[in-house]
Amino acid sequence: MRSASCLSVLGMAVMLGFWVNGSDGESICGAYAPGDIIIGILSSVHTDIKDLHFDLVTFVQFLASIHTIEMINDSGFLPGLQLGYLMCDPCGHATKAIQCVEQMLSINGSLTVLSDYSNFCPTVKTFLGERYSETSIPVARLLSLHKIPQVACTSSAATLSNKLRYTSFFRVIPSSKYQAQALAKLIRHFNWDWIGVVSLDDDYGKDIYEQFVPHAEKERICTEFHEVIPNYNNVKQHIKEVADIIRNATGRVVVLFLRIHHVEMLFEEMIKTNTSRTWITSIPWSMSRFLMKMKGINKVGDIIGTTFITGKIPGFEDYLQNLRPRPGARNDLIMEYKQMRFNCSQQSQHTSPLACNVTDPQEANDDYLLEAVDVTEAYSQRVAVYAVAHAMKKLLQCNDTACSGDTNFMPYEVKCML
């Protein structure tokens, strides 16, 4: 996907107070809305730079953040003030995540290098995201240097709890330390003591496996094999090799510390040979409706896992069925989704059967997102946005009618309130 050009929206960029430049005159911003205070959003809606896979779960989580910001604005939670946002899609890559942050913090096209960032005052005051620990960790290092708060909703690597390294990082979910402990106790509950483990070669996969091993040993659980799948190179070939190992193993219980698209590829291999196992899932894919609707999924056996506490976001289901950017806002991801869903000439697994009857894809809507995604998974986005909003409300000394504080505050001041 080509990065969204901001050349045609120069006026809006000036309203935001800064101009982000990318290569060849393009900007990396995928969505934005003006406001008195700008929140940065990092969201890997595309899970790979090469094949540009559009991840509906991340898309819905991203929309939940925007919906919550809009609801806060409509409610007068910050009297007289409006929250705006600027979103960038790192595509699940750490390098692009850093690029996103650098350009979102840039002023007049450049990021100032300072010896002390205590007085650094960018337009973006805080960041939400990223989805994956692999991308959150380098971002957390950079934002901690700049003293800018980052609130993550799904990045659970235990290392991020280290406040000496990641001084500006916060999250609204438990660390993988507790996930690993819960999985070990779950396995012991069923008296499974001979298992296999497959993990991803990224920060989350390494972290949760390291956390899991001592808990498994404590529960007297033995590991027959541990296979690691690379995150980027020759993934399909490695998954085929892992599938053969699973087929030939004597253990019938396999723990998977993988991302959803890796699990999908692995299950496709299992389905080909009607290989049935008991699969223990980690949180990143335990609630995936798309996976549960895979053709032949019943052949792979039983799937058991854990998830975070979820809940309903007021008004969110109606929002998803009437999806469109608000006046003054731009959202290239919504545009891309509607082209994918309602454009008859762009057939995909998500294309509506009624697409060829649609005159203008951008005006069409349906309830597909409610069917394809468990929208309660996005609840943590609401929690994160409200955490930031409460911090700002306290910082800006807001009462029921007005906020007396200066909106041009230093980001570290929000961090102190969080």
N, C-alpha and C positions, 0 to 999 in steps of 0.2 A: 504494500500500500504506500503510495506517495504521501509524504508528510503534507499536512494541510497548509496551504499558502495563506499567509497573513497580509500579503500585499494588497488584497482587495478590501481589507478591513483596517486600514491604517488609522482611520478615525477612532475605531473602537480600541485599538492598541494604545492610542494616546490617552483615551479615557481611563484605561487601566493604569496609566502612569509609567509605562515602560514599553520597550520594543524588543522582541526576541528575534534574533536572526539565526537562521540555520544555513546549511550549505546551499549554494545556488539560489540564495535569496528566499529560501523557504523557511517556514517556522515549524517547530515541532508541536505546537499547541493543537490539540485535537478537539477541545471544547473550552469555552470560557463564557463568563458573564461578568459585567462590570459591577463594582460595589465599593463601599467605603472601606472595607477590609477584604483583602484577597486571600483565599485559601488555595494552596497548591494541592492537586490530586495526582497521584501516581497510580495508574491502573493498567495492568497488562491485559487489555482486551484481546490483543493479538498475542498468541502464545509462542510464536516463532517468527523471526524476521524473514526466513526464507519462504515458508509455505503460507504465511499470513493467516493461519487458522484463527477464526473468529470465535472466541470463547464466550458463550452466552452467560455462564455463571459470573465471570468477571464483569461482563457488560451490565448485568443486573445489579451487581454490587456497586459499580460505578454510578448507575442511575439512582440507587438508593441514597448515595451521598448527595447528589444534586437535588433529589426530591426533598431530603431533610433540610438542606440549606434553604430551599425555596419555602418550605413550611415555616422555618424559623423567621424568615423575612416577612412572610404573610401574617404571622402571629404577633409581630411587634415585640418579640423576645428581647431584641436590642432596640429599644425605642429610638426612632429617628435615624437608625443606621441600617444599611443593607450589606449582607455578606455577598461577595462575589467569589468566583473560582476560576482557576486556570488548570487545565488537565493535560497531562502528557502520558503517552502509552509507551512504556519501555520494552514491550514485546517479550517480557520475561528475561531480558538480558541485563546483566549488571552494568556493562559499559554504557548501554543506552540510558539506563536509569541515571547514571552520573551526568550524562549529557543533558538529560531532561532537567535535572536540578540546576545545573550550571546556567542553562539558558533561562530558566524560570526566575533565577536570582539576578540575572544580568541587568545592568542599567546602561542604557544607550549602547547596547550591543556588546558589552564587555562585563566580566565579573572581576571586581576589584580585589586585589590581593592585599591584605592588611596583616600587620603583626598582632593586632588585637581587634577582635570582632564585637567587642562589647557595645560599640556605637554603630555597628552595621545595621542599616535600616532599609532593607529591600521592600518592595511592594508586597510580595508574598510573605505573610507573617507566620504561617505554619503549614505543615504538609500532612496529608492523609495518605497512607499506603506505605509500602507496596504490598502486593498480595503474597509474593514469595520471599522467604528468608534470604534466598540467594541474591535478590536485588535489594532487599531492605538493609542488609548489612553494610554494603559500601555506601549507600545513601545515608545511613545512620552515622557513619564515620564523618562524612562530609558535613552533614547538618550539625553534628556535635561541635565541629570546628567553628562553624558560623553561629553557634548558639541559637539555632532555630529548631523549635519543637517538631517532632515527627510522631504521629499517632497511627499505629498499624492495627489492622483488624484481623489479619490472618497469619502474619509472620510470627511463628512460635519458637524459633530456634532459641535454645537455652542461653547461648552466648550473648544474646541481646539483652539479657537481664543484668549484664555487667555494667554498672553505672560509671565505672572508671573509664571504660572505653566508649560507651555510648551514652554520654551525659544528657543528650536531648531526646532520647528514644523512649516512647511510651507505647503501650498496647492495651487492648481491651479484652484480651484472651489470655488463658494460662500458657505458661512456657511448655515446650515439648518434654521437659523433665517430668511433668505430671501426666502427659499423654503416654509416655513410655511406661511409667509405673502402672497406669490403668490397663494398658494392653497386656502387660505381664501378668497382672492379677486376673484379667479376663481369661487368658490362656490357661492359667493354673486352675481357675474355677471349673473348667471343663476337663481337667486332668489330661491336657495335651502336653506331653513332655518331650516330644521329638518333632522339631519344626524346621522349616527352611525360611530364610529371610532374603528378600530382594529389595535393595535400596537404590536410590538415585545418587549419582555422583555430583551432588550440589551441597550447599551449606545445610539445608534442612535434612536431606537424606543422611549425611555424615553425622550431623548433630543428634538426630533422634535415635540412630542406630547405637551411637556411643552411649546415649542415655539408657537405651533399652537393655543392653548387654548385662550390666550389673543387676538390674531388676529381674531379668530372666534367670540369672544364676542364683539369685536369692530365692526364687520360686522353684528352683531345681528343674529348670527347663533347658534341654540340650538342643544345640543347633546342628543340624546335619549339613547344611550348606549356607553360605552367605554370598550372594552374587550382587555385583554393582553394575548398574546400567549407566552409561555416559549420558550427559544431559544434551549434548549437541552432535557428536560425530558418530556415524555408523550406528545410529540408534536401532533401526529395524533389524540389522544383522545381529546385534547383541541380544535383542529381545528374542529372536529365534533360537539363539544358543541357550539362553536362560530357560526358554520353554522346554527345550530338550532335557535340560538338567532336572527340571521339575517333573517331567514325565518319567524319568528314570530313577528318581529318588524314592526311597522307601517311606519317607514322611508324607503324611497326607494333610498337613496343616502348613500354610505358607503365609508369612507376614509380609505385607507390601508397604514400603515407605517410598511411594512414587507419586508423580503428578498424574492427573486424570488421563491425559492422552497417552501416557506410557502404559497405564493399566488397560486402556482400551486396546492398544496394540498387542499386549500380552494375552488378553482374553480372546482376541481374534485367533491367535495361535492355538490356544487351548480348545476353542470351539471346533477348529478344523479336525482335531483328533478325538473329540468327545472326552477330553481329559477333565475329570471332576476332582476338585479338592475343596478343602475348607480354607477360605481366604480371610485373613484378619487385616482389616483396613485401618490406616491412619486417617486423621481428620480431613486432609485435603480432598478426598474424593468419596468419603463415606455416604454422602447424601446425594450423589449424582443421579439425577433422573435419566439423563441421556444414557449413562452406562447401563442402568437397569432396563432400558428399552432396547438394548442391542439385540440384533437378531441372533438367536441361539444362546442367549445369556443363561437360560436354565440348564444348559449343558455343563457349565463350569463348576457347579456345586453350590455350597452355602457361602454367603458373604456376611461377615459379622464385623462391626466396627464401632467407633465412638464418634461423637460430635460435640460441638460446643452448645451451650444453652442458646436457644433461638427464640424468636417471638415475631408477632405480626407488627408491621410498620403501618400505622394509621394512614389510610388513603393511598397506599403504595400500589395495591392491585389495580385500582381505578386509574392511577397514573400510568401504569404499564399498558393499559388498554386504550389510552388516549395519548400516545407518545408523540410529543413535539416540543422543540425548544421554545422557551418563552421569548416574548418580544425583547430584542436587545441582546439576546444570547445566541451563541453559535455552538452547534454540536455536530461535528463531522461523523461521530460514531453512530448517532441516531440515523443520520442520512445513509451511512453505509449499511446499517442493519436493515433499513427499509428497502434499500436496493436489493439486498440479498433475499429478503422475505417476499417482496411484492413485484420485483421486476421479472417479467416472463422470460426475457432473453438471458438471464443469469441464473440458470438452474443450479440448485445446491440441495443438500439434505434439509435445509431450513426453508426452502421455497414453498410458499403457500400454493395449494392446489387451485386457488382462485386467482393466482397472480396474473394470468393472461386476460382476466376480466377487469383488471385495475387500470384506470387511465393514468393516474399520477401516484407512483409508489410513495412519495413523500406525504401524501394526504391519507394514506390507507393505515388502518389499525386493526388488530384482532387480539385474541387472548392467548396467542401462541407462547409467549414468554411465561405465562402462568402454568402452562402445561409442560413446557420443556425444562423449567428450572424450579427448584424448591425455593421460593422467594424468601422464606424465613431465614435462609442462609445469609441474607444481606442485613440481618438485624444488627450485627456488630457495627456496620457502617453508621447506622443511626446513633448508636451509643457513642462512637468516636466523634461524630460531628457535634453532638450535644455536649460532650466533654470539652471540646474546644470552645463552643459557644458560651458555656458556663464560665470558663476561664476568662474569656473576653468580657463577659458581663461584669464579673468581679473587678477586673483590671480597669474597665472604663467607668466604674462606679455608676452603673445604671440603676435607676429606680423604675417605677411604673410608667413614667412619662418621658424620661430623657436619659441620655448618657453624658455625663459631664467630662469624662476623660478625653484625652487627645488620641485620635485614631492613628496618628503617625507614631505609634509606639515602637519600641525595640522588640524584636521577636523573643529575646530571652525573658522579657517581662511576662509573656504568655506562659512560657516554660515554668516560671516560678509559680504561677497560679495553678498549673496542671498538677 
